[in-house]
């Protein structure tokens, strides 16, 4: 509540909100809230009161919000003796692309959009905004109507999402199907954070033009269509949802609690009120949601926030004891609880947060497995054993042998893994020590992209650990976690699959939308990009020989992960054929070469078009270089890159192939032997193929054909290591 004065009813409302924050409203709170439900009783608010006219209603459902806005527009026009003007959006079909990216495929180029037929267009125009990401395809407006801005457009002009305004005027044109289209809408801001004065316009009058957005629309038959829409980003403001109301102070607060999801939603709606008198609840509400108490995890969170508040206050007042210290949240809170062990520090807390009598308020120290692979594996092992024990206790002797962990439990294998160190040494399947070690494919959590990449890196680490570990030190924590795990694999302490799942879980927790578990496709580009640092190893200098202009930028044409042949420029520059070495030579051969960019300085001063001279320079290179190549790029067995007169040589260590939505790999050892790995067919072993000195030609490395031309896989990623 944002109050300047306080009455007895305001005090009751404030008390109810305090209790509501913890889902612990008392009977007195409920009785008071019911006095604010609209009705005909003398002491209750009534919707016929003029102060509630044209006030935006806070509701929980977007569908209700849209319907109230539609009715509000009609009533407002009637009340002000105006006629509503309909302004339509300009819609086109969105540019087509695959619903899901294929594993390892590059981002696909989009094709041009097309117009929508008239029948579908009319359906779109007449549908509610909540079916199209809350963008209005038809705006019905008149002067003075309250509206709300839907997007952050210009924060310096207070044109921000959620800002309320009134329609002050517009400019429109005739569009498709002879419908009126908004070109510019003029709005008068209501209570902006600061006054806005645009030259030529009255105070707090701002212009808004139509914007183009790509949105997905739900059609009446439950199908979806992606469109590109041009429309002014506003909605009528006769209703808003609880989420949108956050941060607003409302002297007149009209709310509908009937469909609020939980006590947080109740609290959000009611706490917008500046006073009890200005609060009106449209209909009855469920009392259970605000009286049932907090769930355990939220109670714990509130307790910890209270303790952190107290620690902050003591530190600000320079009265914080030296015993209370910690670089992370949990150790800091525990040190405070240990220090206050004999003192009751929850006296001033809300009653729902206080600990019960004789309950131990100091928890035991919890170890953190985030950076410790052994500890991580021990924790997930214990969790697995507990799960298995629970399963066994629920099965009789006859069914015990038949019992298997179901698919849902199997999907947890990224977070909960199987073996412990001692048992695993006994249970480990024998591995052919003459071949490199490979990863076994996980058929419940598709893993072939990880298998191909991590198998090559482990093989490289086995043969050249110093180069790999040096490369890792300057890389991401995910790569560090992988290489740290190699040592435990080498000592037979942890299975290779366990390390893969630990690193995969690390990626999942950091980027949950990129790396879903289960039978989902994995994007190799994302994995490599998030495992490696996007570092520039040189500089690209642009200069003008006439005016002396000079500018530099990072040289990104060669990096730890480089794309070759994927752009039209590469194809045209290399005349449709080339190799990785030729690409490198071409990029580093840019010494005093004319670029395609003209000097803007000369153009401004002399009206002359002088091309800038480009010079690319490398300073240093990583120990491992990864290249993603197109099919017209040849594979080199070794690379030579000259930096400051010194030749740096790299040898090919692994190739990743893609075909039929499955990744496989080839490894090349120090003796030149080429090994093939497929997590499905070869499992933990690799099959010898041919020595590199006996290759019939370079093209042999570009494909894998092990099934009589039925399943041909093409090389997509090359991994080189410094030698």
C-alpha positions in Angstrom: 0.0 0.0 0.0 1.1 3.5 -0.8 -0.6 5.7 1.8 -0.4 9.4 2.7 -3.1 9.1 5.4 -4.5 6.2 7.4 -8.0 5.5 8.7 -9.2 2.6 10.8 -10.2 0.7 7.7 -6.7 1.4 6.2 -5.2 -0.2 9.2 -7.4 -3.3 8.8 -6.4 -3.5 5.1 -2.8 -3.1 6.0 -3.0 -5.9 8.6 -4.8 -8.1 6.1 -2.1 -7.6 3.5 0.7 -8.4 6.0 -1.0 -11.7 6.9 -1.9 -12.4 3.2 1.8 -12.2 2.3 2.2 -15.3 4.3 -1.1 -16.9 3.4 -2.2 -16.6 7.0 -5.2 -14.3 7.0 -7.3 -14.4 10.2 -11.1 -14.5 10.4 -11.1 -10.7 11.2 -9.1 -10.1 8.0 -11.6 -12.1 5.9 -14.6 -10.3 7.5 -13.0 -7.0 6.6 -12.2 -7.9 3.0 -15.8 -9.0 2.6 -17.0 -5.5 3.5 -15.2 -4.3 0.3 -17.2 -6.6 -2.0 -19.5 -4.4 -4.1 -23.2 -4.7 -3.2 -26.4 -2.8 -2.4 -25.7 -2.7 1.3 -25.3 0.8 2.8 -21.7 0.3 4.0 -20.5 -1.5 0.8 -19.0 0.1 -2.3 -21.3 0.2 -5.4 -20.2 0.1 -9.0 -22.7 2.9 -9.8 -20.4 5.3 -7.8 -18.9 7.7 -10.3 -15.4 7.3 -8.9 -15.4 3.7 -10.3 -16.3 4.8 -13.8 -13.7 4.0 -16.5 -11.3 2.6 -13.9 -9.3 -0.4 -15.1 -10.3 -3.7 -13.4 -7.5 -6.0 -12.2 -8.4 -9.5 -13.1 -6.5 -12.8 -13.3 -7.3 -14.1 -16.8 -6.3 -12.5 -20.1 -9.5 -13.7 -21.7 -11.5 -11.8 -19.1 -9.3 -8.8 -19.5 -9.9 -8.7 -23.3 -13.7 -9.1 -22.9 -13.9 -6.3 -20.3 -11.8 -4.0 -22.6 -14.1 -4.8 -25.5 -17.2 -3.9 -23.5 -15.4 -0.9 -22.0 -14.7 0.6 -25.4 -18.4 0.4 -26.4 -19.6 1.9 -23.1 -17.0 4.7 -23.2 -18.0 5.7 -26.7 -21.6 5.7 -25.6 -20.9 7.8 -22.5 -19.0 10.4 -24.4 -21.3 10.5 -27.5 -18.5 9.4 -29.8 -18.2 6.8 -32.5 -15.6 4.2 -32.3 -13.0 4.1 -35.2 -11.6 0.7 -36.0 -7.9 0.5 -36.9 -6.7 -2.7 -38.4 -3.3 -4.4 -38.4 -1.3 -5.2 -41.6 -0.6 -9.0 -41.4 1.6 -11.2 -43.5 2.5 -14.9 -43.1 5.7 -15.2 -41.1 8.8 -16.4 -42.9 8.9 -20.1 -42.9 11.4 -22.2 -41.0 11.5 -25.8 -39.6 9.5 -26.4 -36.5 12.6 -27.9 -34.9 16.2 -27.5 -35.8 17.8 -30.7 -36.9 20.6 -31.8 -34.7 23.8 -30.1 -35.7 22.2 -28.1 -38.5 23.0 -24.4 -38.9 20.4 -21.8 -38.5 18.3 -21.9 -41.6 17.8 -18.9 -43.8 14.2 -17.6 -43.9 12.1 -17.2 -47.0 10.0 -14.3 -47.9 6.5 -13.9 -46.4 3.2 -13.9 -48.2 -0.1 -12.2 -47.8 -3.0 -13.8 -46.0 -6.3 -14.7 -47.7 -9.3 -12.6 -46.9 -11.2 -15.2 -44.9 -8.2 -16.0 -42.6 -7.5 -12.3 -42.3 -11.0 -11.6 -41.1 -10.7 -14.3 -38.5 -7.5 -12.8 -37.3 -8.9 -9.3 -37.1 -11.9 -10.4 -35.1 -10.0 -12.5 -32.5 -9.0 -11.4 -29.0 -5.5 -10.1 -28.2 -4.8 -12.9 -25.8 -4.8 -15.3 -28.7 -1.9 -13.5 -30.4 0.7 -12.7 -27.7 -1.5 -9.7 -26.5 -1.2 -7.7 -29.6 -4.4 -6.1 -30.9 -5.2 -6.8 -34.5 -8.1 -4.4 -34.4 -8.0 -1.3 -32.2 -11.4 0.4 -31.6 -10.6 3.9 -30.4 -12.1 7.4 -29.8 -10.7 10.6 -28.2 -10.0 10.5 -24.5 -10.2 6.7 -24.2 -7.8 5.2 -21.6 -5.2 2.9 -23.1 -2.0 1.1 -22.0 1.3 0.9 -23.8 2.4 -2.7 -24.3 6.1 -2.5 -25.1 9.2 -0.6 -24.0 9.8 1.8 -26.9 11.5 4.9 -25.5 12.2 4.9 -21.8 13.6 8.5 -21.9 10.1 9.6 -23.2 8.3 7.4 -20.7 6.9 5.2 -23.5 7.3 2.1 -21.5 5.4 -1.2 -21.0 2.5 -0.7 -18.6 2.4 3.1 -18.9 -1.2 4.4 -18.9 -2.4 7.1 -21.3 -5.4 8.8 -23.0 -6.0 8.9 -26.8 -5.3 12.5 -27.9 -5.5 12.1 -31.7 -4.2 10.1 -34.7 -3.2 10.0 -38.3 -4.3 7.1 -40.4 -4.3 5.8 -44.0 -6.3 3.4 -46.1 -4.8 -0.1 -46.1 -5.5 -3.6 -47.3 -9.2 -4.4 -48.0 -9.9 -0.7 -47.7 -9.4 -0.9 -43.9 -8.2 2.1 -41.9 -4.6 1.7 -40.7 -3.0 3.7 -37.9 0.1 5.6 -39.0 0.7 7.7 -35.8 -1.3 7.7 -32.6 -0.9 10.6 -30.2 -1.3 9.8 -26.5 -1.5 11.9 -23.4 0.5 10.2 -20.6 -1.2 9.7 -17.2 1.0 10.5 -14.2 4.3 9.8 -16.0 7.5 9.5 -13.9 8.6 12.8 -15.4 7.1 15.4 -17.7 7.7 14.9 -21.4 8.0 17.8 -23.8 8.4 17.0 -27.4 8.9 20.0 -29.7 5.7 20.9 -31.5 3.5 18.9 -29.1 1.7 19.8 -25.9 3.2 18.7 -22.5 3.1 14.9 -22.0 1.7 14.3 -25.5 3.8 11.6 -27.2 3.5 10.0 -30.7 3.4 6.2 -31.3 3.9 4.7 -34.7 3.0 1.1 -35.8 5.7 -1.5 -35.2 6.4 -4.8 -36.9 6.4 -7.9 -34.8 6.5 -11.7 -35.4 3.9 -13.4 -33.4 2.1 -16.7 -33.2 -1.7 -16.7 -33.3 -4.1 -19.3 -32.0 -7.0 -19.9 -34.4 -10.5 -20.9 -33.4 -9.9 -24.6 -34.5 -6.9 -24.7 -32.0 -4.3 -24.6 -34.9 -1.6 -22.0 -34.9 -0.2 -19.6 -37.5 2.9 -17.5 -37.4 2.5 -14.0 -38.8 4.4 -10.7 -39.1 2.1 -7.9 -37.9 2.3 -4.1 -38.1 0.2 -2.3 -35.5 0.6 0.3 -32.8 1.5 -1.5 -29.6 -1.3 -0.4 -27.2 -4.4 -2.0 -25.7 -7.6 -0.4 -24.2 -7.2 0.1 -20.5 -10.5 -0.9 -19.0 -8.9 -4.0 -17.5 -5.5 -5.4 -16.7 -4.2 -8.7 -15.3 -2.5 -9.0 -11.9 0.9 -9.3 -13.4 0.6 -6.1 -15.3 -0.6 -4.2 -12.2 2.6 -4.7 -10.3 4.3 -1.5 -9.3 1.2 0.7 -9.7 -0.4 2.8 -7.0 -4.1 3.1 -7.5 -6.2 5.5 -5.5 -9.2 3.7 -7.0 -8.6 0.0 -7.1 -11.3 -2.1 -8.7 -10.4 -5.8 -8.6 -11.8 -9.2 -9.4 -10.4 -12.0 -7.2 -12.6 -14.7 -8.5 -10.0 -16.5 -10.6 -6.8 -15.5 -8.8 -4.5 -18.5 -8.8 -2.9 -18.2 -5.4 -2.3 -16.0 -2.4 0.5 -14.1 -4.2 -2.0 -13.1 -6.9 -4.5 -11.9 -4.1 -1.7 -9.9 -2.5 -0.6 -8.3 -5.8 -4.2 -7.2 -6.6 -5.0 -5.8 -3.2 -1.7 -4.2 -2.4 -2.2 -1.8 -5.4 -4.7 0.1 -3.3 -3.8 3.5 -1.8 -6.7 3.3 0.7 -9.4 1.0 1.9 -12.1 3.4 0.8 -10.9 3.3 -2.8 -10.9 -0.5 -2.9 -13.8 -2.4 -4.4 -13.9 -6.2 -4.9 -16.3 -7.1 -7.8 -17.3 -10.6 -6.6 -16.7 -13.1 -3.8 -13.4 -15.0 -3.5 -12.0 -18.2 -2.1 -10.7 -17.8 1.5 -8.8 -21.0 1.5 -6.0 -19.6 -0.7 -5.1 -16.9 1.8 -5.6 -18.8 5.0 -3.9 -22.2 4.4 -0.4 -21.1 5.3 2.9 -21.1 3.5 4.4 -24.2 1.8 7.7 -25.2 3.4 10.1 -23.9 0.8 8.5 -20.4 0.9 8.6 -20.3 4.7 12.3 -21.2 4.5 12.9 -18.5 1.9 11.2 -15.8 4.0 13.1 -16.9 7.1 16.4 -16.6 5.3 15.5 -13.2 3.8 14.7 -11.9 7.3 18.1 -13.1 8.5 19.9 -11.5 5.6 18.0 -8.3 6.3 19.3 -8.3 9.9 22.8 -9.1 8.8 22.7 -6.2 6.3 21.4 -3.8 9.0 24.1 -4.9 11.5 26.8 -4.5 8.8 25.5 -1.0 7.9 25.6 0.0 11.5 29.1 -1.5 11.9 27.9 -3.8 14.6 28.2 -7.1 12.7 30.2 -9.7 14.8 33.3 -11.0 13.1 32.0 -14.6 13.6 29.2 -13.8 11.1 30.9 -14.1 7.7 30.7 -16.1 4.4 31.3 -15.5 0.8 28.1 -17.3 -0.2 24.5 -17.1 1.0 24.2 -20.4 2.9 27.5 -20.2 4.8 26.7 -16.6 5.8 23.3 -17.5 7.1 24.6 -20.5 9.0 27.3 -18.5 10.7 24.6 -16.0 11.8 22.4 -18.8 13.2 25.4 -20.4 15.0 26.3 -17.0 16.5 22.6 -16.4 17.6 22.2 -20.0 18.8 21.4 -19.0 22.4 19.3 -15.9 21.4 15.8 -15.9 20.1 16.2 -13.9 16.9 12.7 -14.5 15.4 10.8 -12.5 18.0 9.9 -9.7 15.6 9.0 -12.0 12.8 5.5 -12.8 11.6 3.9 -15.6 13.6 3.8 -18.0 10.7 7.6 -17.8 10.3 8.6 -18.4 13.9 10.2 -21.7 14.8 8.4 -24.1 17.1 9.6 -24.4 20.6 12.6 -26.7 21.2 13.2 -26.9 17.5 16.9 -26.8 16.4 17.4 -23.6 14.5 20.9 -24.4 13.4 21.3 -26.8 10.5 24.3 -29.0 9.9 26.8 -27.9 7.3 25.8 -28.9 3.7 28.6 -29.8 1.3 28.3 -28.3 -2.2 28.9 -30.6 -5.1 28.9 -28.0 -7.9 32.7 -28.0 -8.4 33.6 -31.4 -6.9 33.0 -34.3 -9.3 33.7 -37.0 -6.6 31.3 -35.4 -4.2 28.8 -34.8 -7.0 28.9 -38.5 -7.9 28.6 -39.6 -4.3 25.5 -37.4 -3.8 23.7 -38.6 -6.9 24.7 -42.2 -6.0 23.0 -41.9 -2.6 19.9 -40.5 -4.3 19.9 -43.4 -6.7 20.3 -46.0 -3.9 17.4 -44.4 -1.9 15.2 -44.6 -5.0 16.0 -48.2 -5.5 15.4 -49.0 -1.9 12.0 -47.4 -2.1 11.2 -49.4 -5.2 12.2 -52.7 -3.5 10.1 -52.1 -0.4 7.0 -51.7 -2.6 7.6 -55.0 -4.5 7.0 -58.5 -3.3 9.5 -61.3 -3.8 8.0 -62.6 -7.0 7.9 -59.3 -8.7 11.2 -58.0 -7.4 13.3 -59.5 -10.3 10.9 -58.1 -12.9 10.8 -54.6 -11.4 12.5 -52.0 -13.5 12.8 -48.3 -13.1 10.2 -46.7 -15.3 10.8 -44.2 -18.1 10.1 -41.2 -15.8 12.8 -42.4 -13.4 15.1 -43.1 -16.3 14.7 -39.5 -17.5 16.2 -38.4 -14.2 19.6 -40.0 -15.1 21.1 -36.7 -15.8 20.5 -35.6 -12.3 20.6 -39.0 -10.5 23.2 -41.5 -11.7 23.8 -45.1 -11.1 27.0 -46.3 -9.6 29.3 -45.5 -6.7 33.1 -45.8 -6.9 33.6 -49.1 -5.1 30.6 -50.9 -6.8 31.5 -49.5 -10.2 35.0 -50.9 -10.2 33.5 -54.3 -9.8 30.6 -53.7 -12.2 32.6 -52.0 -14.9 32.3 -53.9 -18.2 35.7 -54.9 -19.6 37.0 -52.5 -22.2 39.3 -53.3 -25.1 42.4 -51.4 -24.0 43.9 -51.4 -27.6 41.1 -49.1 -28.8 40.2 -45.6 -27.6 37.4 -45.4 -25.1 34.1 -44.2 -26.4 30.7 -43.2 -24.9 27.7 -45.4 -24.9 24.6 -43.8 -26.3 21.8 -43.0 -23.9 18.6 -44.1 -25.5 16.3 -42.4 -23.0 18.2 -39.0 -23.0 19.5 -38.7 -26.6 23.2 -38.1 -26.3 24.9 -38.7 -29.6 26.0 -35.0 -30.0 27.7 -35.2 -26.6 29.1 -38.7 -27.3 30.8 -37.6 -30.5 32.4 -34.4 -29.1 33.4 -35.7 -25.7 34.9 -38.9 -27.1 37.3 -36.9 -29.3 38.2 -34.6 -26.5 39.0 -37.5 -24.2 41.1 -39.2 -26.9 43.0 -35.9 -27.4 43.6 -35.5 -23.6 44.9 -39.1 -23.4 47.6 -38.4 -26.0 48.3 -34.7 -25.4 47.1 -33.9 -21.8 49.2 -30.7 -21.5 47.7 -29.1 -24.6 44.1 -30.0 -23.6 44.5 -28.8 -20.0 46.2 -25.6 -21.1 43.3 -25.0 -23.5 40.8 -25.7 -20.7 42.3 -23.2 -18.2 41.1 -20.3 -20.4 37.7 -21.9 -21.2 34.2 -22.2 -19.7 33.4 -24.0 -16.5 31.6 -26.7 -18.5 34.8 -27.5 -20.4 36.8 -27.4 -17.1 34.3 -29.8 -15.6 34.7 -32.2 -18.5 38.5 -32.2 -18.5 38.7 -32.5 -14.7 36.6 -35.6 -15.1 39.0 -37.3 -17.5 41.4 -37.9 -14.7 38.9 -39.9 -12.8 38.0 -41.9 -15.9 41.6 -42.7 -16.4 41.9 -43.9 -12.8 38.8 -46.1 -13.2 37.0 -44.1 -10.5 34.1 -42.8 -12.6 32.6 -44.1 -15.8 32.8 -42.0 -18.9 29.0 -41.8 -19.1 28.8 -40.4 -15.6 31.1 -37.5 -16.5 29.1 -36.9 -19.7 25.9 -36.7 -17.6 27.5 -34.4 -15.0 28.6 -31.9 -17.7 25.3 -32.3 -19.5 23.5 -31.4 -16.3 25.8 -28.4 -15.8 24.7 -27.2 -19.3 21.1 -27.9 -18.5 21.1 -25.9 -15.3 22.7 -23.0 -17.1 20.7 -23.1 -20.3 17.5 -25.1 -19.5 15.7 -24.2 -22.7 18.7 -25.3 -24.9 19.3 -28.6 -23.3 16.0 -30.4 -22.4 16.3 -34.0 -21.1 14.5 -36.9 -22.6 14.2 -38.0 -26.2 15.0 -34.5 -27.6 17.3 -33.5 -30.4 20.6 -31.9 -29.3 22.2 -29.0 -31.2 25.9 -29.6 -31.6 26.5 -25.9 -32.5 25.0 -24.9 -29.1 27.0 -27.5 -27.2 30.4 -26.4 -28.7 29.5 -22.7 -28.5 28.6 -23.0 -24.8 31.5 -25.3 -24.0 34.1 -22.9 -25.5 34.9 -19.2 -25.1 34.0 -16.8 -27.8 37.4 -15.2 -27.8 39.0 -13.0 -30.5 42.7 -13.9 -31.1 43.6 -11.0 -33.4 42.7 -7.6 -34.8 41.3 -6.4 -38.1 42.5 -2.9 -39.0 40.7 -0.6 -41.4 42.5 2.5 -42.7 42.1 5.2 -45.4 45.2 6.1 -47.4 43.7 9.5 -48.4 42.4 11.1 -45.2 44.3 9.0 -42.6 41.2 7.5 -41.0 42.0 4.4 -38.9 39.7 2.0 -37.1 40.1 -1.4 -35.6 37.9 -4.2 -34.5 38.3 -7.8 -33.2 39.4 -10.3 -35.9 36.7 -13.0 -35.6 37.2 -14.8 -38.9 39.5 -17.4 -37.1 38.6 -18.4 -33.6 38.4 -21.4 -31.3 35.2 -22.4 -33.1 35.1 -21.2 -36.8 32.4 -21.6 -39.4 33.8 -22.1 -42.9 31.8 -22.2 -46.1 28.4 -21.3 -44.6 28.1 -17.8 -46.0 27.6 -16.7 -49.6 30.7 -14.5 -49.2 32.9 -17.6 -48.5 31.5 -19.4 -51.5 32.1 -16.5 -53.9 35.6 -15.6 -52.5 36.8 -19.2 -52.7 35.1 -19.8 -56.1 33.0 -22.6 -54.9 35.8 -24.9 -53.7 38.6 -24.8 -51.1 40.0 -26.3 -47.9 40.3 -25.2 -44.3 44.0 -24.3 -44.9 43.0 -22.2 -48.0 40.4 -20.4 -45.9 42.9 -19.5 -43.2 45.5 -18.4 -45.8 42.8 -16.2 -47.4 41.9 -14.5 -44.2 45.4 -14.0 -42.9 46.5 -13.0 -46.4 44.5 -9.7 -46.1 47.6 -7.4 -45.9 46.8 -3.9 -47.2 43.9 -5.3 -49.3 41.0 -3.1 -50.3 37.8 -3.9 -48.5 34.2 -3.5 -49.7 33.7 -0.6 -47.2 34.0 3.0 -48.2 35.5 5.6 -46.0 32.7 7.6 -44.4 35.2 10.4 -43.5 36.1 11.0 -47.1 32.5 10.8 -48.1 31.5 13.5 -45.7 34.4 15.8 -46.3 35.2 15.3 -50.0 32.1 13.5 -51.3 34.6 10.9 -52.5 34.1 7.1 -52.4 37.5 5.8 -51.2 37.7 2.1 -50.2 39.2 1.3 -46.9 42.3 -0.8 -46.7 42.0 -3.9 -44.5 44.8 -5.7 -42.6 44.2 -8.8 -40.4 46.6 -9.8 -37.7 46.7 -12.7 -35.3 48.3 -12.4 -31.9 47.9 -15.9 -30.5 45.9 -19.1 -31.1 44.4 -21.7 -28.7 45.8 -25.2 -28.4 42.6 -26.6 -29.9 40.8 -25.3 -32.9 37.3 -26.4 -34.0 35.9 -25.9 -37.5 32.3 -26.4 -38.7 32.5 -26.9 -42.5 30.1 -27.0 -45.4 30.2 -29.9 -47.8 32.2 -28.1 -50.5 35.1 -27.5 -48.1 37.9 -30.1 -48.1 39.5 -31.5 -44.9 43.2 -31.0 -44.3 45.2 -33.5 -42.2 47.3 -30.7 -40.8 47.2 -26.9 -40.7 50.0 -24.3 -40.6 49.3 -20.8 -39.3 52.0 -18.2 -39.2 52.0 -15.7 -36.3 54.8 -13.1 -36.0 57.0 -15.2 -38.4 56.6 -18.4 -36.3 54.8 -21.4 -37.9 52.2 -23.0 -35.6 51.3 -26.5 -36.7 48.0 -28.2 -35.9 47.1 -31.9 -36.6 43.7 -33.4 -37.2 42.5 -35.2 -34.1 38.8 -35.9 -34.7 35.9 -35.5 -37.1 32.2 -35.5 -36.2 29.7 -36.8 -38.8 25.9 -36.2 -39.1 23.4 -38.3 -41.0 19.8 -39.4 -40.3 19.7 -37.2 -37.3 22.5 -39.1 -35.6 26.1 -38.1 -34.8 29.2 -40.4 -35.0 32.9 -39.6 -35.0 36.3 -40.6 -36.2 39.5 -40.3 -34.0 43.0 -40.1 -35.3 45.8 -41.3 -32.9 49.4 -40.3 -32.8 50.4 -43.3 -35.0 48.0 -42.1 -37.7 45.4 -44.9 -37.2 41.8 -43.8 -37.8 39.2 -45.2 -35.4 35.4 -45.1 -35.9 33.0 -44.6 -32.9 29.2 -44.8 -32.8 27.6 -44.8 -29.4 24.8 -47.1 -30.6 26.8 -49.7 -32.5 30.4 -49.6 -31.2 29.3 -48.5 -27.7 32.4 -48.0 -25.5 34.9 -49.2 -28.1 36.2 -47.7 -31.3 36.8 -49.7 -34.5 40.1 -49.4 -36.4 39.6 -48.4 -40.1 42.8 -47.3 -42.0 46.1 -45.6 -41.4 46.1 -42.0 -42.4 49.2 -42.7 -44.7 47.1 -45.2 -46.7 44.1 -42.9 -47.4 43.0 -43.2 -51.0 42.2 -39.4 -51.1 41.1 -36.5 -48.9 37.4 -37.1 -49.9 37.4 -40.4 -48.0 37.3 -38.5 -44.7 34.3 -36.4 -45.7 31.8 -39.2 -45.4 31.0 -42.3 -43.4 29.4 -45.2 -45.2 29.1 -48.3 -43.1 25.7 -49.6 -44.2 25.9 -50.2 -48.0 24.9 -46.6 -48.9 21.8 -46.7 -46.7 23.1 -44.5 -44.0 25.7 -42.1 -45.3 26.9 -39.5 -42.8 28.7 -36.3 -43.8 31.6 -34.6 -42.0 30.4 -31.4 -40.2 32.9 -30.6 -37.5 36.8 -30.9 -37.5 38.9 -30.8 -34.3 42.6 -29.9 -34.6 45.2 -29.8 -31.8 48.5 -28.0 -31.6 51.6 -30.1 -32.0 
